[in-house]
């Protein structure tokens, strides 16, 4: 075994963005949506609804995303205690996302400049989006009850030159359009206030760095003539209005939810250089006479040959940190130099 100290220029760090499909089965578009009656009827069902790609009884089923409804006043769900107003699962959901994204419990959500006190949250399962969701790949179809109306939502990343941020990272508006670009709403909408938005503001917020969509309930509740789907969000003060199911019905009726994941893979490249005069003699005991310390075979004195098979990386304490195996032995002698590139991914 031979050692050689590496120089600073032998190390190079590289970061590459890798994109992939998000949903189970490596499909870019989710077109089948299922829920679990067991989960919905359990304690967690009061807060959110899990959505699967197959029936929940299927052994291969996996959670793709979940749906929740948040209301600052606690409306839309039963109170925890009938004697304490305003505290319910919907107020808990509202406060959770308020702390996560706004960092201020006294601030309400704003959708393209319009402040609202309730929303629907779609949270993509962590395994699905890996590090983050790739902006410009979001296409979500929602179908409403009015004339079987369908709208197609996307983020406005390709229409935005200046990025916005909050406590959860980057923020984009959800608008009517496709592949990260907004389109104007129908001309029959008398209160169309912007490209791809409604009189109640945008359709929501897209937070790619935490895999979350916050949908503007008021925009979805609008009639078709104003760009909505007449979702009919319930806001009763002490009644379970089953709003999570209403949004699930709109999503499953649209038959299409598309997005891609994105992650940054950081790699360390280490360049190992074996110059012509280096690593030509083996330190294997069979190579040298044990009694005299001389090379056993005369042929190896002036014309030695070795074969490099493994590269080990050690620290200054002589501790082995990493091992790189060559695909095949690399012949080395005084007439050859070798450059081996070792890649460490993390």
CORTANOR-V386066 format. One record per run of one state. SS is the DSSP state (A for helix, B for strand, O for the rest). FROM is the first residue (numbers start at 1). TO is the last residue. If there is no record, write none. Layout:
SS_FROM_TO + SS_FROM_TO
This chain:
O_1_7 + A_8_10 + B_11_21 + O_22_22 + B_23_23 + O_24_26 + B_27_27 + O_28_28 + B_29_30 + O_31_33 + B_34_34 + O_35_36 + A_37_41 + O_42_43 + A_44_46 + O_47_47 + B_48_52 + O_53_62 + B_63_71 + O_72_78 + B_79_79 + O_80_87 + B_88_88 + A_89_102 + O_103_108 + B_109_111 + O_112_113 + B_114_116 + O_117_117 + B_118_124 + O_125_125 + A_126_129 + O_130_131 + B_132_133 + O_134_138 + B_139_143 + O_144_145 + A_146_148 + O_149_149 + B_150_155 + O_156_156 + A_157_159 + O_160_163 + B_164_166 + O_167_168 + B_169_178 + O_179_180 + B_181_182 + O_183_197 + B_198_198 + O_199_200 + B_201_201 + O_202_203 + B_204_207 + A_208_210 + O_211_211 + B_212_215 + O_216_216 + A_217_221 + O_222_223 + A_224_226 + O_227_242 + A_243_254 + O_255_256 + B_257_258 + O_259_259 + B_260_274 + O_275_284 + A_285_287 + B_288_288 + O_289_294 + B_295_295 + O_296_298 + A_299_302 + O_303_305 + B_306_314 + O_315_319 + B_320_332 + O_333_337 + B_338_345 + O_346_346
